[in-house]
Amino acid sequence: MARVVVDVMLKPEILDPQGKAVHDALPRLGFDGIASVRQGKRFELDVEGEVSQQRLEQLCELARTLLSNPVIEDFTVHVAPDTAR
């Protein structure tokens, strides 16, 4: 079994109010020197069997249609290195 990770982030041109709120709180918590913060989502999918190129393309389609909003979000899909077989 392999673990496939889908990371979803807002596109750079989209405002990120959650990231801004975290960024604004950092100095109050004693964390200085952070230029910006962007907040996103991470999905971990345990996939049965081998992750072929065709299967990876199917998972990209899953990410595009279900896990992300392609109008405002970008995503990446990769097999976690410690689970690849």
PyMOL Python script that loads the backbone (N, CA, C, O; Angstrom):
from pymol import cmd

cmd.read_pdbstr("""\
ATOM      1  N   MET A   1       0.852  -1.172   0.000  1.00  0.00           N
ATOM      2  CA  MET A   1       0.000   0.000   0.000  1.00  0.00           C
ATOM      3  C   MET A   1       0.896   1.233   0.000  1.00  0.00           C
ATOM      4  O   MET A   1       1.907   1.280   0.701  1.00  0.00           O
ATOM      5  N   ALA A   2       0.522   2.208  -0.777  1.00  0.00           N
ATOM      6  CA  ALA A   2       1.284   3.458  -0.866  1.00  0.00           C
ATOM      7  C   ALA A   2       0.434   4.604  -0.358  1.00  0.00           C
ATOM      8  O   ALA A   2      -0.794   4.573  -0.437  1.00  0.00           O
ATOM      9  N   ARG A   3       1.098   5.600   0.158  1.00  0.00           N
ATOM     10  CA  ARG A   3       0.408   6.817   0.597  1.00  0.00           C
ATOM     11  C   ARG A   3       0.677   7.904  -0.428  1.00  0.00           C
ATOM     12  O   ARG A   3       1.824   8.215  -0.748  1.00  0.00           O
ATOM     13  N   VAL A   4      -0.406   8.472  -0.933  1.00  0.00           N
ATOM     14  CA  VAL A   4      -0.322   9.585  -1.872  1.00  0.00           C
ATOM     15  C   VAL A   4      -0.775  10.836  -1.132  1.00  0.00           C
ATOM     16  O   VAL A   4      -1.808  10.834  -0.463  1.00  0.00           O
ATOM     17  N   VAL A   5       0.003  11.897  -1.257  1.00  0.00           N
ATOM     18  CA  VAL A   5      -0.276  13.142  -0.560  1.00  0.00           C
ATOM     19  C   VAL A   5      -0.722  14.193  -1.571  1.00  0.00           C
ATOM     20  O   VAL A   5      -0.085  14.391  -2.605  1.00  0.00           O
ATOM     21  N   VAL A   6      -1.827  14.861  -1.253  1.00  0.00           N
ATOM     22  CA  VAL A   6      -2.325  15.969  -2.060  1.00  0.00           C
ATOM     23  C   VAL A   6      -2.264  17.216  -1.187  1.00  0.00           C
ATOM     24  O   VAL A   6      -2.934  17.297  -0.157  1.00  0.00           O
ATOM     25  N   ASP A   7      -1.454  18.189  -1.605  1.00  0.00           N
ATOM     26  CA  ASP A   7      -1.364  19.473  -0.918  1.00  0.00           C
ATOM     27  C   ASP A   7      -2.123  20.505  -1.739  1.00  0.00           C
ATOM     28  O   ASP A   7      -1.883  20.659  -2.937  1.00  0.00           O
ATOM     29  N   VAL A   8      -3.039  21.207  -1.087  1.00  0.00           N
ATOM     30  CA  VAL A   8      -3.871  22.214  -1.750  1.00  0.00           C
ATOM     31  C   VAL A   8      -3.582  23.567  -1.116  1.00  0.00           C
ATOM     32  O   VAL A   8      -3.642  23.721   0.104  1.00  0.00           O
ATOM     33  N   MET A   9      -3.268  24.538  -1.956  1.00  0.00           N
ATOM     34  CA  MET A   9      -2.983  25.895  -1.481  1.00  0.00           C
ATOM     35  C   MET A   9      -3.763  26.905  -2.322  1.00  0.00           C
ATOM     36  O   MET A   9      -4.025  26.686  -3.504  1.00  0.00           O
ATOM     37  N   LEU A  10      -4.126  28.013  -1.680  1.00  0.00           N
ATOM     38  CA  LEU A  10      -4.729  29.096  -2.441  1.00  0.00           C
ATOM     39  C   LEU A  10      -3.720  29.607  -3.466  1.00  0.00           C
ATOM     40  O   LEU A  10      -2.518  29.633  -3.203  1.00  0.00           O
ATOM     41  N   LYS A  11      -4.208  30.005  -4.616  1.00  0.00           N
ATOM     42  CA  LYS A  11      -3.332  30.605  -5.620  1.00  0.00           C
ATOM     43  C   LYS A  11      -2.727  31.880  -5.037  1.00  0.00           C
ATOM     44  O   LYS A  11      -3.352  32.533  -4.202  1.00  0.00           O
ATOM     45  N   PRO A  12      -1.517  32.239  -5.467  1.00  0.00           N
ATOM     46  CA  PRO A  12      -0.822  33.399  -4.876  1.00  0.00           C
ATOM     47  C   PRO A  12      -1.617  34.699  -4.942  1.00  0.00           C
ATOM     48  O   PRO A  12      -1.483  35.549  -4.061  1.00  0.00           O
ATOM     49  N   GLU A  13      -2.440  34.863  -5.970  1.00  0.00           N
ATOM     50  CA  GLU A  13      -3.178  36.117  -6.117  1.00  0.00           C
ATOM     51  C   GLU A  13      -4.451  36.177  -5.268  1.00  0.00           C
ATOM     52  O   GLU A  13      -5.119  37.210  -5.225  1.00  0.00           O
ATOM     53  N   ILE A  14      -4.785  35.080  -4.597  1.00  0.00           N
ATOM     54  CA  ILE A  14      -5.985  35.028  -3.759  1.00  0.00           C
ATOM     55  C   ILE A  14      -5.600  35.405  -2.326  1.00  0.00           C
ATOM     56  O   ILE A  14      -4.636  34.870  -1.779  1.00  0.00           O
ATOM     57  N   LEU A  15      -6.353  36.321  -1.724  1.00  0.00           N
ATOM     58  CA  LEU A  15      -6.096  36.713  -0.342  1.00  0.00           C
ATOM     59  C   LEU A  15      -6.310  35.520   0.588  1.00  0.00           C
ATOM     60  O   LEU A  15      -7.192  34.692   0.360  1.00  0.00           O
ATOM     61  N   ASP A  16      -5.497  35.443   1.634  1.00  0.00           N
ATOM     62  CA  ASP A  16      -5.546  34.335   2.582  1.00  0.00           C
ATOM     63  C   ASP A  16      -5.768  34.899   3.987  1.00  0.00           C
ATOM     64  O   ASP A  16      -4.797  35.133   4.706  1.00  0.00           O
ATOM     65  N   PRO A  17      -7.022  35.123   4.396  1.00  0.00           N
ATOM     66  CA  PRO A  17      -7.275  35.730   5.700  1.00  0.00           C
ATOM     67  C   PRO A  17      -6.795  34.873   6.874  1.00  0.00           C
ATOM     68  O   PRO A  17      -6.371  35.418   7.893  1.00  0.00           O
ATOM     69  N   GLN A  18      -6.851  33.557   6.750  1.00  0.00           N
ATOM     70  CA  GLN A  18      -6.363  32.702   7.837  1.00  0.00           C
ATOM     71  C   GLN A  18      -4.847  32.803   7.973  1.00  0.00           C
ATOM     72  O   GLN A  18      -4.323  32.899   9.083  1.00  0.00           O
ATOM     73  N   GLY A  19      -4.157  32.782   6.856  1.00  0.00           N
ATOM     74  CA  GLY A  19      -2.707  32.960   6.889  1.00  0.00           C
ATOM     75  C   GLY A  19      -2.326  34.309   7.455  1.00  0.00           C
ATOM     76  O   GLY A  19      -1.368  34.411   8.221  1.00  0.00           O
ATOM     77  N   LYS A  20      -3.064  35.356   7.087  1.00  0.00           N
ATOM     78  CA  LYS A  20      -2.804  36.708   7.600  1.00  0.00           C
ATOM     79  C   LYS A  20      -3.013  36.757   9.107  1.00  0.00           C
ATOM     80  O   LYS A  20      -2.219  37.372   9.819  1.00  0.00           O
ATOM     81  N   ALA A  21      -4.070  36.116   9.607  1.00  0.00           N
ATOM     82  CA  ALA A  21      -4.341  36.110  11.047  1.00  0.00           C
ATOM     83  C   ALA A  21      -3.208  35.418  11.803  1.00  0.00           C
ATOM     84  O   ALA A  21      -2.788  35.886  12.861  1.00  0.00           O
ATOM     85  N   VAL A  22      -2.716  34.305  11.262  1.00  0.00           N
ATOM     86  CA  VAL A  22      -1.590  33.617  11.897  1.00  0.00           C
ATOM     87  C   VAL A  22      -0.356  34.509  11.869  1.00  0.00           C
ATOM     88  O   VAL A  22       0.337  34.649  12.877  1.00  0.00           O
ATOM     89  N   HIS A  23      -0.085  35.106  10.725  1.00  0.00           N
ATOM     90  CA  HIS A  23       1.080  35.986  10.587  1.00  0.00           C
ATOM     91  C   HIS A  23       1.021  37.131  11.588  1.00  0.00           C
ATOM     92  O   HIS A  23       2.028  37.463  12.214  1.00  0.00           O
ATOM     93  N   ASP A  24      -0.154  37.738  11.742  1.00  0.00           N
ATOM     94  CA  ASP A  24      -0.298  38.869  12.657  1.00  0.00           C
ATOM     95  C   ASP A  24      -0.122  38.447  14.116  1.00  0.00           C
ATOM     96  O   ASP A  24       0.290  39.261  14.943  1.00  0.00           O
ATOM     97  N   ALA A  25      -0.425  37.198  14.444  1.00  0.00           N
ATOM     98  CA  ALA A  25      -0.303  36.716  15.828  1.00  0.00           C
ATOM     99  C   ALA A  25       1.128  36.331  16.193  1.00  0.00           C
ATOM    100  O   ALA A  25       1.473  36.316  17.375  1.00  0.00           O
ATOM    101  N   LEU A  26       1.957  36.024  15.218  1.00  0.00           N
ATOM    102  CA  LEU A  26       3.308  35.519  15.500  1.00  0.00           C
ATOM    103  C   LEU A  26       4.144  36.449  16.384  1.00  0.00           C
ATOM    104  O   LEU A  26       4.722  35.967  17.357  1.00  0.00           O
ATOM    105  N   PRO A  27       4.241  37.753  16.102  1.00  0.00           N
ATOM    106  CA  PRO A  27       5.057  38.618  16.962  1.00  0.00           C
ATOM    107  C   PRO A  27       4.552  38.649  18.416  1.00  0.00           C
ATOM    108  O   PRO A  27       5.352  38.704  19.350  1.00  0.00           O
ATOM    109  N   ARG A  28       3.243  38.615  18.600  1.00  0.00           N
ATOM    110  CA  ARG A  28       2.683  38.606  19.957  1.00  0.00           C
ATOM    111  C   ARG A  28       3.069  37.344  20.710  1.00  0.00           C
ATOM    112  O   ARG A  28       3.120  37.339  21.940  1.00  0.00           O
ATOM    113  N   LEU A  29       3.341  36.278  19.975  1.00  0.00           N
ATOM    114  CA  LEU A  29       3.718  35.003  20.580  1.00  0.00           C
ATOM    115  C   LEU A  29       5.231  34.829  20.658  1.00  0.00           C
ATOM    116  O   LEU A  29       5.720  33.785  21.092  1.00  0.00           O
ATOM    117  N   GLY A  30       5.968  35.852  20.238  1.00  0.00           N
ATOM    118  CA  GLY A  30       7.418  35.814  20.350  1.00  0.00           C
ATOM    119  C   GLY A  30       8.141  35.238  19.144  1.00  0.00           C
ATOM    120  O   GLY A  30       9.326  34.918  19.231  1.00  0.00           O
ATOM    121  N   PHE A  31       7.451  35.102  18.026  1.00  0.00           N
ATOM    122  CA  PHE A  31       8.073  34.580  16.803  1.00  0.00           C
ATOM    123  C   PHE A  31       8.271  35.728  15.824  1.00  0.00           C
ATOM    124  O   PHE A  31       7.312  36.236  15.242  1.00  0.00           O
ATOM    125  N   ASP A  32       9.522  36.129  15.650  1.00  0.00           N
ATOM    126  CA  ASP A  32       9.836  37.237  14.758  1.00  0.00           C
ATOM    127  C   ASP A  32      10.521  36.723  13.496  1.00  0.00           C
ATOM    128  O   ASP A  32      11.006  35.593  13.451  1.00  0.00           O
ATOM    129  N   GLY A  33      10.551  37.568  12.480  1.00  0.00           N
ATOM    130  CA  GLY A  33      11.289  37.250  11.268  1.00  0.00           C
ATOM    131  C   GLY A  33      10.529  36.410  10.257  1.00  0.00           C
ATOM    132  O   GLY A  33      11.131  35.908   9.308  1.00  0.00           O
ATOM    133  N   ILE A  34       9.222  36.242  10.432  1.00  0.00           N
ATOM    134  CA  ILE A  34       8.412  35.494   9.467  1.00  0.00           C
ATOM    135  C   ILE A  34       7.795  36.504   8.505  1.00  0.00           C
ATOM    136  O   ILE A  34       7.001  37.350   8.917  1.00  0.00           O
ATOM    137  N   ALA A  35       8.154  36.420   7.231  1.00  0.00           N
ATOM    138  CA  ALA A  35       7.707  37.408   6.248  1.00  0.00           C
ATOM    139  C   ALA A  35       6.237  37.241   5.874  1.00  0.00           C
ATOM    140  O   ALA A  35       5.537  38.235   5.687  1.00  0.00           O
ATOM    141  N   SER A  36       5.758  36.005   5.763  1.00  0.00           N
ATOM    142  CA  SER A  36       4.356  35.781   5.405  1.00  0.00           C
ATOM    143  C   SER A  36       3.963  34.350   5.756  1.00  0.00           C
ATOM    144  O   SER A  36       4.815  33.484   5.956  1.00  0.00           O
ATOM    145  N   VAL A  37       2.663  34.123   5.824  1.00  0.00           N
ATOM    146  CA  VAL A  37       2.113  32.800   6.112  1.00  0.00           C
ATOM    147  C   VAL A  37       0.966  32.545   5.144  1.00  0.00           C
ATOM    148  O   VAL A  37       0.108  33.405   4.948  1.00  0.00           O
ATOM    149  N   ARG A  38       0.955  31.372   4.547  1.00  0.00           N
ATOM    150  CA  ARG A  38      -0.171  30.931   3.715  1.00  0.00           C
ATOM    151  C   ARG A  38      -0.709  29.644   4.327  1.00  0.00           C
ATOM    152  O   ARG A  38       0.071  28.769   4.703  1.00  0.00           O
ATOM    153  N   GLN A  39      -1.998  29.518   4.429  1.00  0.00           N
ATOM    154  CA  GLN A  39      -2.638  28.354   5.023  1.00  0.00           C
ATOM    155  C   GLN A  39      -3.184  27.480   3.903  1.00  0.00           C
ATOM    156  O   GLN A  39      -3.690  27.992   2.904  1.00  0.00           O
ATOM    157  N   GLY A  40      -3.084  26.159   4.066  1.00  0.00           N
ATOM    158  CA  GLY A  40      -3.570  25.248   3.041  1.00  0.00           C
ATOM    159  C   GLY A  40      -4.169  23.989   3.636  1.00  0.00           C
ATOM    160  O   GLY A  40      -4.441  23.912   4.834  1.00  0.00           O
ATOM    161  N   LYS A  41      -4.367  23.005   2.772  1.00  0.00           N
ATOM    162  CA  LYS A  41      -4.939  21.716   3.181  1.00  0.00           C
ATOM    163  C   LYS A  41      -4.015  20.601   2.704  1.00  0.00           C
ATOM    164  O   LYS A  41      -3.356  20.721   1.671  1.00  0.00           O
ATOM    165  N   ARG A  42      -3.979  19.511   3.479  1.00  0.00           N
ATOM    166  CA  ARG A  42      -3.197  18.332   3.108  1.00  0.00           C
ATOM    167  C   ARG A  42      -4.107  17.123   3.233  1.00  0.00           C
ATOM    168  O   ARG A  42      -4.763  16.922   4.254  1.00  0.00           O
ATOM    169  N   PHE A  43      -4.135  16.320   2.173  1.00  0.00           N
ATOM    170  CA  PHE A  43      -4.898  15.075   2.169  1.00  0.00           C
ATOM    171  C   PHE A  43      -3.925  13.925   2.002  1.00  0.00           C
ATOM    172  O   PHE A  43      -3.037  13.988   1.151  1.00  0.00           O
ATOM    173  N   GLU A  44      -4.072  12.879   2.796  1.00  0.00           N
ATOM    174  CA  GLU A  44      -3.260  11.671   2.670  1.00  0.00           C
ATOM    175  C   GLU A  44      -4.179  10.532   2.258  1.00  0.00           C
ATOM    176  O   GLU A  44      -5.127  10.194   2.966  1.00  0.00           O
ATOM    177  N   LEU A  45      -3.888   9.949   1.109  1.00  0.00           N
ATOM    178  CA  LEU A  45      -4.701   8.865   0.560  1.00  0.00           C
ATOM    179  C   LEU A  45      -3.897   7.576   0.586  1.00  0.00           C
ATOM    180  O   LEU A  45      -2.835   7.506  -0.033  1.00  0.00           O
ATOM    181  N   ASP A  46      -4.373   6.561   1.282  1.00  0.00           N
ATOM    182  CA  ASP A  46      -3.731   5.253   1.249  1.00  0.00           C
ATOM    183  C   ASP A  46      -4.300   4.486   0.068  1.00  0.00           C
ATOM    184  O   ASP A  46      -5.493   4.182   0.028  1.00  0.00           O
ATOM    185  N   VAL A  47      -3.445   4.177  -0.889  1.00  0.00           N
ATOM    186  CA  VAL A  47      -3.849   3.585  -2.160  1.00  0.00           C
ATOM    187  C   VAL A  47      -3.431   2.118  -2.185  1.00  0.00           C
ATOM    188  O   VAL A  47      -2.277   1.780  -1.921  1.00  0.00           O
ATOM    189  N   GLU A  48      -4.379   1.268  -2.502  1.00  0.00           N
ATOM    190  CA  GLU A  48      -4.080  -0.159  -2.603  1.00  0.00           C
ATOM    191  C   GLU A  48      -3.274  -0.439  -3.866  1.00  0.00           C
ATOM    192  O   GLU A  48      -3.530   0.143  -4.920  1.00  0.00           O
ATOM    193  N   GLY A  49      -2.318  -1.318  -3.749  1.00  0.00           N
ATOM    194  CA  GLY A  49      -1.517  -1.720  -4.901  1.00  0.00           C
ATOM    195  C   GLY A  49      -0.485  -0.680  -5.280  1.00  0.00           C
ATOM    196  O   GLY A  49      -0.217   0.269  -4.543  1.00  0.00           O
ATOM    197  N   GLU A  50       0.086  -0.890  -6.458  1.00  0.00           N
ATOM    198  CA  GLU A  50       1.133  -0.018  -6.972  1.00  0.00           C
ATOM    199  C   GLU A  50       0.542   1.269  -7.530  1.00  0.00           C
ATOM    200  O   GLU A  50      -0.557   1.261  -8.086  1.00  0.00           O
ATOM    201  N   VAL A  51       1.259   2.362  -7.386  1.00  0.00           N
ATOM    202  CA  VAL A  51       0.819   3.645  -7.934  1.00  0.00           C
ATOM    203  C   VAL A  51       1.517   3.849  -9.271  1.00  0.00           C
ATOM    204  O   VAL A  51       2.635   4.360  -9.338  1.00  0.00           O
ATOM    205  N   SER A  52       0.835   3.439 -10.326  1.00  0.00           N
ATOM    206  CA  SER A  52       1.364   3.591 -11.682  1.00  0.00           C
ATOM    207  C   SER A  52       1.133   5.024 -12.156  1.00  0.00           C
ATOM    208  O   SER A  52       0.444   5.800 -11.493  1.00  0.00           O
ATOM    209  N   GLN A  53       1.706   5.366 -13.293  1.00  0.00           N
ATOM    210  CA  GLN A  53       1.495   6.694 -13.871  1.00  0.00           C
ATOM    211  C   GLN A  53       0.013   6.916 -14.153  1.00  0.00           C
ATOM    212  O   GLN A  53      -0.502   8.009 -13.921  1.00  0.00           O
ATOM    213  N   GLN A  54      -0.673   5.897 -14.649  1.00  0.00           N
ATOM    214  CA  GLN A  54      -2.110   6.015 -14.929  1.00  0.00           C
ATOM    215  C   GLN A  54      -2.890   6.260 -13.637  1.00  0.00           C
ATOM    216  O   GLN A  54      -3.796   7.092 -13.603  1.00  0.00           O
ATOM    217  N   ARG A  55      -2.537   5.538 -12.580  1.00  0.00           N
ATOM    218  CA  ARG A  55      -3.217   5.715 -11.294  1.00  0.00           C
ATOM    219  C   ARG A  55      -2.948   7.114 -10.733  1.00  0.00           C
ATOM    220  O   ARG A  55      -3.843   7.736 -10.160  1.00  0.00           O
ATOM    221  N   LEU A  56      -1.729   7.602 -10.894  1.00  0.00           N
ATOM    222  CA  LEU A  56      -1.391   8.943 -10.434  1.00  0.00           C
ATOM    223  C   LEU A  56      -2.201  10.000 -11.193  1.00  0.00           C
ATOM    224  O   LEU A  56      -2.622  10.997 -10.606  1.00  0.00           O
ATOM    225  N   GLU A  57      -2.414   9.786 -12.478  1.00  0.00           N
ATOM    226  CA  GLU A  57      -3.237  10.704 -13.265  1.00  0.00           C
ATOM    227  C   GLU A  57      -4.682  10.696 -12.771  1.00  0.00           C
ATOM    228  O   GLU A  57      -5.328  11.743 -12.730  1.00  0.00           O
ATOM    229  N   GLN A  58      -5.197   9.511 -12.392  1.00  0.00           N
ATOM    230  CA  GLN A  58      -6.551   9.419 -11.823  1.00  0.00           C
ATOM    231  C   GLN A  58      -6.631  10.189 -10.510  1.00  0.00           C
ATOM    232  O   GLN A  58      -7.623  10.866 -10.240  1.00  0.00           O
ATOM    233  N   LEU A  59      -5.591  10.084  -9.701  1.00  0.00           N
ATOM    234  CA  LEU A  59      -5.576  10.789  -8.424  1.00  0.00           C
ATOM    235  C   LEU A  59      -5.471  12.298  -8.622  1.00  0.00           C
ATOM    236  O   LEU A  59      -6.015  13.066  -7.828  1.00  0.00           O
ATOM    237  N   CYS A  60      -4.781  12.726  -9.668  1.00  0.00           N
ATOM    238  CA  CYS A  60      -4.743  14.154 -10.006  1.00  0.00           C
ATOM    239  C   CYS A  60      -6.142  14.640 -10.391  1.00  0.00           C
ATOM    240  O   CYS A  60      -6.544  15.746 -10.028  1.00  0.00           O
ATOM    241  N   GLU A  61      -6.868  13.818 -11.119  1.00  0.00           N
ATOM    242  CA  GLU A  61      -8.241  14.173 -11.493  1.00  0.00           C
ATOM    243  C   GLU A  61      -9.127  14.239 -10.255  1.00  0.00           C
ATOM    244  O   GLU A  61      -9.982  15.119 -10.151  1.00  0.00           O
ATOM    245  N   LEU A  62      -8.932  13.315  -9.317  1.00  0.00           N
ATOM    246  CA  LEU A  62      -9.662  13.344  -8.054  1.00  0.00           C
ATOM    247  C   LEU A  62      -9.373  14.654  -7.315  1.00  0.00           C
ATOM    248  O   LEU A  62     -10.288  15.296  -6.801  1.00  0.00           O
ATOM    249  N   ALA A  63      -8.104  15.044  -7.266  1.00  0.00           N
ATOM    250  CA  ALA A  63      -7.722  16.288  -6.597  1.00  0.00           C
ATOM    251  C   ALA A  63      -8.345  17.493  -7.289  1.00  0.00           C
ATOM    252  O   ALA A  63      -8.799  18.429  -6.631  1.00  0.00           O
ATOM    253  N   ARG A  64      -8.366  17.467  -8.611  1.00  0.00           N
ATOM    254  CA  ARG A  64      -8.898  18.588  -9.387  1.00  0.00           C
ATOM    255  C   ARG A  64     -10.407  18.734  -9.200  1.00  0.00           C
ATOM    256  O   ARG A  64     -10.914  19.853  -9.125  1.00  0.00           O
ATOM    257  N   THR A  65     -11.136  17.604  -9.123  1.00  0.00           N
ATOM    258  CA  THR A  65     -12.595  17.668  -9.097  1.00  0.00           C
ATOM    259  C   THR A  65     -13.208  17.614  -7.706  1.00  0.00           C
ATOM    260  O   THR A  65     -14.323  18.098  -7.515  1.00  0.00           O
ATOM    261  N   LEU A  66     -12.517  17.044  -6.736  1.00  0.00           N
ATOM    262  CA  LEU A  66     -13.119  16.863  -5.418  1.00  0.00           C
ATOM    263  C   LEU A  66     -12.373  17.572  -4.289  1.00  0.00           C
ATOM    264  O   LEU A  66     -13.005  18.156  -3.409  1.00  0.00           O
ATOM    265  N   LEU A  67     -11.054  17.530  -4.300  1.00  0.00           N
ATOM    266  CA  LEU A  67     -10.284  18.025  -3.164  1.00  0.00           C
ATOM    267  C   LEU A  67      -9.898  19.493  -3.273  1.00  0.00           C
ATOM    268  O   LEU A  67      -9.502  20.098  -2.276  1.00  0.00           O
ATOM    269  N   SER A  68     -10.004  20.071  -4.446  1.00  0.00           N
ATOM    270  CA  SER A  68      -9.617  21.473  -4.618  1.00  0.00           C
ATOM    271  C   SER A  68     -10.650  22.214  -5.451  1.00  0.00           C
ATOM    272  O   SER A  68     -11.480  21.615  -6.134  1.00  0.00           O
ATOM    273  N   ASN A  69     -10.571  23.524  -5.373  1.00  0.00           N
ATOM    274  CA  ASN A  69     -11.356  24.405  -6.234  1.00  0.00           C
ATOM    275  C   ASN A  69     -10.370  25.038  -7.209  1.00  0.00           C
ATOM    276  O   ASN A  69      -9.678  25.990  -6.848  1.00  0.00           O
ATOM    277  N   PRO A  70     -10.292  24.524  -8.445  1.00  0.00           N
ATOM    278  CA  PRO A  70      -9.252  24.991  -9.373  1.00  0.00           C
ATOM    279  C   PRO A  70      -9.347  26.473  -9.745  1.00  0.00           C
ATOM    280  O   PRO A  70      -8.403  27.022 -10.314  1.00  0.00           O
ATOM    281  N   VAL A  71     -10.455  27.122  -9.439  1.00  0.00           N
ATOM    282  CA  VAL A  71     -10.577  28.549  -9.725  1.00  0.00           C
ATOM    283  C   VAL A  71      -9.678  29.352  -8.783  1.00  0.00           C
ATOM    284  O   VAL A  71      -9.074  30.342  -9.194  1.00  0.00           O
ATOM    285  N   ILE A  72      -9.591  28.924  -7.514  1.00  0.00           N
ATOM    286  CA  ILE A  72      -8.833  29.704  -6.524  1.00  0.00           C
ATOM    287  C   ILE A  72      -7.689  28.930  -5.872  1.00  0.00           C
ATOM    288  O   ILE A  72      -6.928  29.505  -5.094  1.00  0.00           O
ATOM    289  N   GLU A  73      -7.554  27.631  -6.174  1.00  0.00           N
ATOM    290  CA  GLU A  73      -6.541  26.826  -5.509  1.00  0.00           C
ATOM    291  C   GLU A  73      -5.673  26.072  -6.512  1.00  0.00           C
ATOM    292  O   GLU A  73      -6.132  25.680  -7.585  1.00  0.00           O
ATOM    293  N   ASP A  74      -4.412  25.880  -6.140  1.00  0.00           N
ATOM    294  CA  ASP A  74      -3.484  25.008  -6.847  1.00  0.00           C
ATOM    295  C   ASP A  74      -3.283  23.767  -5.983  1.00  0.00           C
ATOM    296  O   ASP A  74      -3.524  23.799  -4.777  1.00  0.00           O
ATOM    297  N   PHE A  75      -2.842  22.677  -6.602  1.00  0.00           N
ATOM    298  CA  PHE A  75      -2.573  21.473  -5.822  1.00  0.00           C
ATOM    299  C   PHE A  75      -1.371  20.738  -6.393  1.00  0.00           C
ATOM    300  O   PHE A  75      -1.022  20.884  -7.564  1.00  0.00           O
ATOM    301  N   THR A  76      -0.752  19.946  -5.534  1.00  0.00           N
ATOM    302  CA  THR A  76       0.314  19.036  -5.959  1.00  0.00           C
ATOM    303  C   THR A  76      -0.046  17.650  -5.456  1.00  0.00           C
ATOM    304  O   THR A  76      -0.678  17.500  -4.410  1.00  0.00           O
ATOM    305  N   VAL A  77       0.362  16.642  -6.210  1.00  0.00           N
ATOM    306  CA  VAL A  77       0.116  15.243  -5.852  1.00  0.00           C
ATOM    307  C   VAL A  77       1.451  14.517  -5.918  1.00  0.00           C
ATOM    308  O   VAL A  77       2.166  14.606  -6.915  1.00  0.00           O
ATOM    309  N   HIS A  78       1.784  13.793  -4.840  1.00  0.00           N
ATOM    310  CA  HIS A  78       3.021  13.013  -4.865  1.00  0.00           C
ATOM    311  C   HIS A  78       2.881  11.790  -3.968  1.00  0.00           C
ATOM    312  O   HIS A  78       2.085  11.773  -3.029  1.00  0.00           O
ATOM    313  N   VAL A  79       3.665  10.778  -4.276  1.00  0.00           N
ATOM    314  CA  VAL A  79       3.703   9.580  -3.459  1.00  0.00           C
ATOM    315  C   VAL A  79       4.677   9.830  -2.325  1.00  0.00           C
ATOM    316  O   VAL A  79       5.811  10.252  -2.555  1.00  0.00           O
ATOM    317  N   ALA A  80       4.238   9.569  -1.095  1.00  0.00           N
ATOM    318  CA  ALA A  80       5.127   9.742   0.062  1.00  0.00           C
ATOM    319  C   ALA A  80       6.282   8.771  -0.078  1.00  0.00           C
ATOM    320  O   ALA A  80       6.051   7.582  -0.298  1.00  0.00           O
ATOM    321  N   PRO A  81       7.523   9.235   0.042  1.00  0.00           N
ATOM    322  CA  PRO A  81       8.687   8.389  -0.241  1.00  0.00           C
ATOM    323  C   PRO A  81       8.808   7.149   0.637  1.00  0.00           C
ATOM    324  O   PRO A  81       9.301   6.119   0.176  1.00  0.00           O
ATOM    325  N   ASP A  82       8.374   7.224   1.873  1.00  0.00           N
ATOM    326  CA  ASP A  82       8.537   6.077   2.767  1.00  0.00           C
ATOM    327  C   ASP A  82       7.490   4.994   2.544  1.00  0.00           C
ATOM    328  O   ASP A  82       7.558   3.943   3.181  1.00  0.00           O
ATOM    329  N   THR A  83       6.508   5.225   1.642  1.00  0.00           N
ATOM    330  CA  THR A  83       5.474   4.228   1.396  1.00  0.00           C
ATOM    331  C   THR A  83       5.466   3.716  -0.035  1.00  0.00           C
ATOM    332  O   THR A  83       4.690   2.815  -0.355  1.00  0.00           O
ATOM    333  N   ALA A  84       6.302   4.263  -0.898  1.00  0.00           N
ATOM    334  CA  ALA A  84       6.307   3.851  -2.311  1.00  0.00           C
ATOM    335  C   ALA A  84       6.798   2.417  -2.425  1.00  0.00           C
ATOM    336  O   ALA A  84       7.763   2.024  -1.770  1.00  0.00           O
ATOM    337  N   ARG A  85       6.124   1.643  -3.261  1.00  0.00           N
ATOM    338  CA  ARG A  85       6.508   0.249  -3.494  1.00  0.00           C
ATOM    339  C   ARG A  85       6.578  -0.042  -4.970  1.00  0.00           C
ATOM    340  O   ARG A  85       6.886  -1.167  -5.364  1.00  0.00           O
TER     341      ARG A  85
END
""", "prot")
cmd.dss("prot")
cmd.show_as("cartoon", "prot")
cmd.util.cbc("prot")
cmd.orient("prot")
